Amino acid sequence: MLSVIRIGEHYLAGENRRLRIKLELPGGPVEIQATSVRYERLDEENSETGYLIGVSITEMSESDRARYDEYISSLLKRPR
């Protein structure tokens, strides 16, 4: 979640906007290159306000991809 959707005059979810993302995972951070594909404003009905940005991953190192995939797999194996 982001508290703002733009920095200066640049929209983070603008068309063809390239984003460099550092995602903190339990096994350490992974770095992701991505482009935004959509965004959604969270309203005050939720306990938090801000924006969610959906992205398409365009680039990631092999080692970061392996750790990211392992983390996602661990989430899918958890009982709900």
WOSULDA-V116502 format. One record per pair of residues at least 4 apart in sequence whose ideal C-beta (glycine too) atoms are under 6 Angstrom apart, sorted by sequence separation. I is the first residue (numbers start at 1). J is the second residue. D is the distance in whole Angstrom. If there is no record, write none. Layout:
# WOSULDA-V116502
I_J_D, I_J_D
This chain:
# WOSULDA-V116502
42_46_5, 60_64_5, 6_11_5, 24_29_5, 25_30_6, 44_49_6, 60_65_5, 5_12_6, 22_29_5, 23_30_5, 42_49_6, 42_50_5, 22_31_6, 41_51_6, 21_32_4, 39_51_5, 40_52_5, 21_34_6, 39_53_5, 19_34_5, 38_54_4, 18_35_6, 36_53_5, 37_54_5, 17_36_5, 36_55_6, 37_56_5, 34_55_4, 35_56_5, 13_36_4, 34_57_5, 35_58_6, 34_58_6, 32_57_6, 33_58_5, 13_39_4, 33_59_4, 32_60_5, 31_64_6, 30_64_4, 30_67_6, 30_68_5, 13_53_5, 27_67_5, 5_51_5, 25_71_5, 3_50_5, 2_50_5, 1_50_5, 2_51_5, 1_52_6
